[in-house]
Amino acid sequence: MDVFKSSWPNQKAQPNTAPITNYGTLGPTSDIGPSASGGAGPVSTVEAPRVGPYFAVAIGVLLAVLVGSIGSTHAVWARFTNFVSLQSGETSPAQSAKDLNHLDRLKPQKQAETLLELAVGHSDAAIDQISSRVDRWQGNVQWNPQIASLTTAALNSSDMRVRESGIEVELSAYGLAKNSAGVNYLLKSADSPDHAKKIWALWALGLMGNRGVETDRIVQVLTAHLQDSDEDSRHWAVEGLALVGGTPAISPLLKAMHDDPSPRVRESAACSLAQSGMFTREERLSAVPQLVNYTDDPSLDAGTHAWAFQALNDITRQHLPNDSTAWRNWYESTKSY
C-alpha cells in the first residue's frame, strides 16, 4: 500500500542521541555497570538535534570497524560453524571443546560482536551462547558502531529469539545491569532536562522491561510519558512500550494510536502493534477488535484509518481490502470458531 512505502519502514530506528558521558552514580564499583561505555545512544537515521556531525563520524567509524574486522570475523565464523554442527551431532565433543576454547580466548567485545552477527544469521547455537555468556560480559562490552549496527539488525529480525539476543547485547553494551539499581537510574534519566538523555532512557527502559526487571513499573512509567508535552518523548515512550511487549502494553499503544495529536506517534503505535517490538502473534491478535473499530472511527483521520487497515493485514495475514465492512464481516466470522 503506497501510504506505507516511505512512512512505515520495516526497520525500527533507535534513539539517535549523542554520547551520554555523565552517568552520575555509574562507575567501576556501581551496581549498574562501568561508565566506560559512555552511555552512547544507538546510531540511527532519526533526526535529532546536533545529529549531523556525530552521525557522519559514526558512519566513518562504522566503515573502518567493518573493513578491519572482516577477516577476523570470517575466521571466527569458520571455527564456530564446527560448534554449530555439533548441535546436529556432526562433530565430536572434543572438536566442540576446541571451538569453544577459541571463543573463550576472544575478548568479551569480540565475543559479543561475533555471536550477535551469527545470531542475526539465524544460528541457534550463537543465540544460546549469548544467553549463557551475557552476564559475564557486564562491564566488558562497549557501545560502538558495530554493536549499534548489529543490534539494529537483530531487533529487525523476524525471529523473536534473535530480537531478544539484540536486547541482551544492547543492555550489556550500555553497562546496565538487569536489577532495580539499573531501573532506578533509567527512571531518573527519563526525567532529565537533557532531552537526548531522556529519550535514550525511555528506549532503554523498554529493553529492561522486556527482560523482566520491574516490568509492571516500567509499563506504568512509559504509559505516563505518553502524556508528555513534546512529541519526541511520546514517540520514544511508544517505542519503549513496544520493546517491553506483553499484553499490558497493548492497551496504552492502542490509546496512543487513537488519541495522540501527532501523526508520527500514532503511526509508531500502529507499527508497534502490527509488526515491530516484542509482542507475540497472540498478543497482537488481542488488538484486532479495536483496530477494526478504528478503520471507520469518524474521530480519526484518513491516515490513521489506513494504518489500522495495514496493522490488521500484518497481524491477521488476511489480505482484505481497505473496507471496514469487509473487516467487520471477517472478524464476526472468526467468533464462530
N, C-alpha and C positions, 0 to 999 in steps of 0.2 A: 504494500500500500504506500503510495507516494509520500504521504504525510510523515512516514517513519524513516524514509531513506536518510535524511540528514538529522532529524531530531530525536530518533530513538536508536542510537548505536548499540551494537551488541556488547561493546566494551563499556564497562562502567569505570569512569575515571575516579581516582582517589584525590583527596585534597591536595592542591598544589601550594605547599607552604614553603617559606624559606626555612633554613635550618633553625631549630629551636635550641638555643645553647643554654638558656637559663632554666635548669631543671629544679631549682630550689633545693629541696632536700635530697635530690638524687646524687649519688656519689658511690665510690667503690664499696662503702660499707652499708649502703642503703638496702632496704628490703626490696626495693623495686628493681634496681639494677644500676650499672655503671653509667656515668654521664658521657662516656667516650663516644657513644652512638650519636650524640648531638641532637637526638630527637628530631631529625630532619623529616619533614612530611614527605610523602611519596611524590615523585615527579609525574605530572600528567599534563594533558593539554587543556585543562580547565583554566580559564582566565582568572587571574587574581592579581592584586596589587604587587608591583615590583617583580613580576614573574619573568619578564623578558630576559634580562641578563643572566639570572640564575638558571633558567631553562636552557639558554644557549650553552652555558658552561656545562650543564649536566649532560647535554647531548654529546658534547665533545668528550667528556669523561667516559660516557657510556660506550662510545665507539672504541676508545682506547682500551677499555676493560675487555670488551668483547673480542677485539682483534688479538689482544695479548693473551687471552685465555683459551682461544680456540684449540690450540694444540694440547694443552694440559687437560681440558675438559674432555676432548675426544679420547685421550689416553685413559682417563678415569672411567669414561663410559665403557670402553672396551673391557676393562678389568671388571667393572661392576656387572656387565652382562653375564659374566660367569656366575655371579651370585644370583642374579635373576633366574638364570637357567636352573639353578639348584632348586628353586621353589617348585619347578616342574619335575624334579628328580633327574635332571640331565647331567649333573656333575656330582663329584664326590664331596663328602663333608670336608675332607682335607683341602680340596680346592676352594671351597666356600670360605673356610677359615682364613686361607691365604688372601682372598679378595677382601674380606672384611678387615684383616690386619692392614691391608693397603689403605683402606678407607680411614681406619683409625690413625694412620700416620699423617693424614692431611690435617691442616689446621681447621678448627671449627668453622671459620668463614668459608673455606673451600668445601668442606663437607656440606654445609647448608646450601651453597650455590649449586653444587653438583647434584645433590639429591633432589633439590627442588626442580632443577632442569629435567631430571629423569622423571619426576612425578608428573610434570606438565606433559611429558611424553607418554603418560599413562602406564608407568611402571608401578605395579602394586608393591613390589619389593622396596622400591625407593620410598613410597608413602609410609610403609611400615617402619623403615629405618628413620625417617623424620620423626615419627611418633615416639620412637624409643630413644632418640638422641636429643630432642629439642630442649629438654630441661637441662641437659649438660652444656648446651650452647649459651645459656643465660650469661650475659656479660662478656661473651667472646665472639659474638656475631655483630657486625656493624652495618648500619644502613648505608648502602651505596647504590649507584645507578644500576648495577647488575641485579641486586636484590630487588630494587624497585621494578625493573622490567619483568623479572621472573614472578614476583608476587602478583603483579597485574595480570600476567598471563594465567597464573593459577586461579585467580578469582574469576576469570572469564571462562574457565573450563566447564564443560558440560558434566563433569564428574564431581559429585559433591565431596568425595574424599580428597580430590586434588585441591578444591577450594579450601577445605579445612587445613591442608598442608600449607597453603599460602598464608592463611591466618596465623598458624603457629610460627612460621618463619618470620612473618612481619612483626609479631609481638616480640619475638626474641631480638630482632634487629633494632627495635625501638628501646630495648632494655627494660621492658615492662614485665614484671613478674605477675603471674596469674594468682593474685591474692588481694585481700582487702586494701593493703597499702597501695597497690597499683591502681585499684579503682578510685581510692580517695584522691590520689594525685591527679587522675584524669578528671574527676569531678571538679576539683579546684581549677584545673586548667580550662575546663569548659565554661567557667565563669570569668575567665581572664579578659581584661580590656584589650589585650593583644589579639586582634581578630584572627591572624594566622594560627596562633596557638590554640585558640578556641575551636576553630573548625577541625584542626587536627585531632583535638581531644574528642570531639563528637564522633569522628570516624573511629578513633582508637577505642572508645567506649563500646562501639558495636563489635569490634574484634574481641574485646574482653568478654562481653556478654555472651557471645557465641560459644566461648569456651567454658561457660557455666559458672562464671565468677560473678556472684551477686546479680544474676540476670534480671530478676524482677525489679530490683532497684534501678538498674541501668535502663530498662524499658520505661520506667516511670520518668526518669530524668530526661531521656531523649524525647519522650512524648511532651514533656513540659516545654522543651526547647522548640517544639513546633509552633509555639505562641510567640517566639522572639520577633522583634520588630523588623529585623533585617532578613531579606530573602536568602542570603547566603547561609546564614546559620540554620534556617529552617530546612534548606536543601540538604545540608550535611547531617542534620538530625534525621531526616528521612533515610539517607544513605546508611546511617548508623543503625537504625531500626531494621533495615533490610539485612545488614550483616548479622545482627543478633538472631534473626529468624525466629521460628516458633509461633504458635497460634496467638499469644498475647500481642505480638507486633502487627498482626493483620489489621485489627480494628483502627489503630491510630493512622496507619497508612491509607486505609480507605477514607478516613475522615480528612486527611491532608489532601487526597486526590479530589475530594468534593469541595472542601471549604477554603483551601489556601488561595489567596488572591493572585499568586504568581503562577503563570503557565509553566515555568521551569520546574517549580516544586510539584505541581500537580502531575506533570509528565514523569518526573522522577519517581513519585509514589506509584504511578501506574506501572512503570517499567519494573519497579521493585516487586510489585505483586505478581507480575507476569513472568519474569524470567531471570532477573538478577538477584543477588543476595543469597541467603542461606535457607530458603524455605523448601520443604518437601513438596511434592506434587499434591499430596493430600491437603497440606496447609493452604496451598494456593487455591485449590478447589473450593475451600470454605469461603473464599471471597467472591465466588461466581454469582450467587444471588444478588448481592449488592451491585456488582458490576453490570448485571443485566438491567437493574433499575437505573443505573447511571446512563445507559445508552439513549434514553429518551427523557431524562430528567430535564424539565424546562428551565431549571435554575442554572444549568451548566451550558457552557458554550460548545460550539461545534468541535473544537479541538479536543476538549475533554470527552465528548461523545466518541470521537474517533479513537482516543486512547483506550476507552472502555472496550470498544469492539476489538481492538488489537490485543488487549490483555486477554479477552475471552478466547480469541483464536489461539494465543500462545498457551494458555493454561489447559484448555479442554481438548486442543488439537482437532477441533471441529471447524472446518473452513466454510463457515456460513457467511452470507452477505452482510453488509452493514445495515441490517434491518432489525429493529427492535422486536417486531412481531415474530420474526423467524427465530430469534434467540429465545424469546419467551416460550414459544411453542416447543423448542428443543428442550429447554430446561424443565418444563412441565412434564414432558415425556420421560425424562430421566427419573422422576419421582415414582413412576410406576414399577421400577425395577427393585 
